[in-house]
Amino acid sequence: MASDETKPDGAVGEQGLGSRAPEFIKARRALHLSWQVGVFIVGLAVVVAGVIMLPLPGPGWVVIFGGMAIWATEFVWAQLVLRWTKRKVTEAAQRALDPKVRRRNIILTTIGLVIIAAFVGFYVWKFGFVMPWKIEDQ
């Protein structure tokens, strides 16, 4: 079922679960199994690269979700995880756009910045502002 097809009850459905491999690959069991192994290995490599990027510079979560999308071309479990993730991200975005939540977040951010500025001001007042790389002649 294509993503824009209408179900009998009138609802527009998402694309069905399952393999999206070409038909000539799905028709041959050994070829389809090797196709799935290849997709799994490529997806695993992308996910591992994303996990490595989490503590290092790089778009770690984007790469992890890219690997999940690669897996979702073949594996139902990955398709279900991506659907769940998409639903949760959409719900979080809707909550974040709620005016009350936005106002609360702005107020909390402002309070946090004022507290940090007060600590920095106190530190500079107490100890002065000396750059750590300024080396005095001895």
C-alpha positions in Angstrom: 0.0 0.0 0.0 1.5 3.3 -1.0 1.7 6.1 1.6 -1.1 8.1 -0.1 -3.5 5.2 -0.7 -6.9 5.4 1.0 -8.0 2.5 3.2 -11.6 1.1 2.9 -12.6 3.1 6.0 -11.6 6.3 4.3 -8.3 6.8 6.3 -5.1 7.6 4.5 -2.6 4.9 5.5 1.2 4.7 5.8 3.3 2.4 3.6 3.0 -1.2 4.6 5.5 -3.0 6.7 8.1 -5.3 5.2 10.9 -5.5 2.7 11.3 -2.8 0.1 13.8 -4.8 -1.9 13.2 -5.0 -5.7 10.8 -7.8 -6.7 13.5 -9.8 -8.6 15.5 -9.9 -5.3 12.5 -10.9 -3.2 11.7 -13.7 -5.7 14.9 -15.6 -4.9 15.3 -16.7 -1.3 19.2 -16.8 -1.3 19.5 -13.4 -3.0 16.9 -11.9 -0.7 18.7 -13.2 2.4 22.1 -11.9 1.2 20.4 -8.6 0.4 19.1 -8.4 4.0 22.5 -9.3 5.4 24.1 -6.5 3.3 21.4 -4.0 4.4 22.0 -5.0 8.0 25.8 -4.6 7.7 25.5 -1.2 6.1 22.9 0.0 8.6 25.1 -1.3 11.5 28.1 0.5 10.2 26.1 3.8 10.0 24.6 3.3 13.5 28.1 2.5 14.9 29.5 5.7 13.3 26.6 7.6 14.9 27.3 6.2 18.3 31.0 7.1 17.9 29.9 10.6 17.0 27.9 11.1 20.2 30.9 12.1 22.4 32.9 13.4 19.4 32.1 16.3 17.1 29.5 15.3 14.6 25.8 14.8 14.1 25.6 11.6 16.1 21.8 11.2 16.5 21.1 12.2 12.9 23.5 9.5 11.7 22.0 6.9 14.1 18.5 7.6 12.8 20.0 7.4 9.3 21.2 3.9 10.1 17.8 3.0 11.5 16.2 4.3 8.2 18.6 2.0 6.3 17.5 -0.9 8.4 13.8 0.1 8.0 14.1 -0.6 4.2 14.2 -4.3 5.1 13.2 -5.0 8.7 9.8 -4.6 10.2 11.2 -4.0 13.8 13.2 -1.0 12.5 10.1 0.3 10.7 8.1 0.1 13.9 10.9 1.9 15.9 11.0 4.7 13.3 7.3 5.1 13.4 7.3 5.3 17.2 10.2 7.7 17.1 8.5 9.9 14.5 5.3 9.9 16.6 7.2 10.9 19.8 9.2 13.6 18.1 5.9 15.1 16.6 4.3 15.0 20.0 7.3 16.7 21.6 7.4 19.4 18.9 3.7 20.1 19.5 4.2 20.4 23.2 7.2 22.6 22.7 5.1 25.0 20.5 2.5 25.3 23.3 2.6 29.0 24.4 2.6 28.0 28.1 5.6 25.7 27.7 7.5 28.2 25.6 6.9 30.9 28.2 8.1 28.6 31.0 11.2 27.6 29.0 12.0 31.2 28.3 11.6 32.2 32.0 13.8 29.2 33.1 16.5 30.0 30.6 16.5 33.7 31.7 16.8 32.7 35.3 19.6 30.3 34.6 21.5 32.9 32.6 21.1 35.5 35.4 22.5 33.0 37.9 25.4 32.2 35.7 26.1 35.9 35.1 26.0 36.5 38.9 28.6 33.7 39.5 30.8 35.0 36.7 30.5 38.6 38.0 31.3 37.5 41.6 34.3 35.5 40.4 35.7 38.4 38.3 35.1 40.8 41.2 36.8 38.5 43.7 39.8 37.2 41.6 40.0 39.6 38.7 40.0 38.8 35.0 43.3 37.2 34.0 43.6 35.2 30.8 45.1 31.8 31.6 47.6 32.0 28.7 49.1 35.4 29.9 52.6 34.4 31.1 54.4 36.8 33.4 58.1 37.4 32.8 60.1 35.9 35.6 
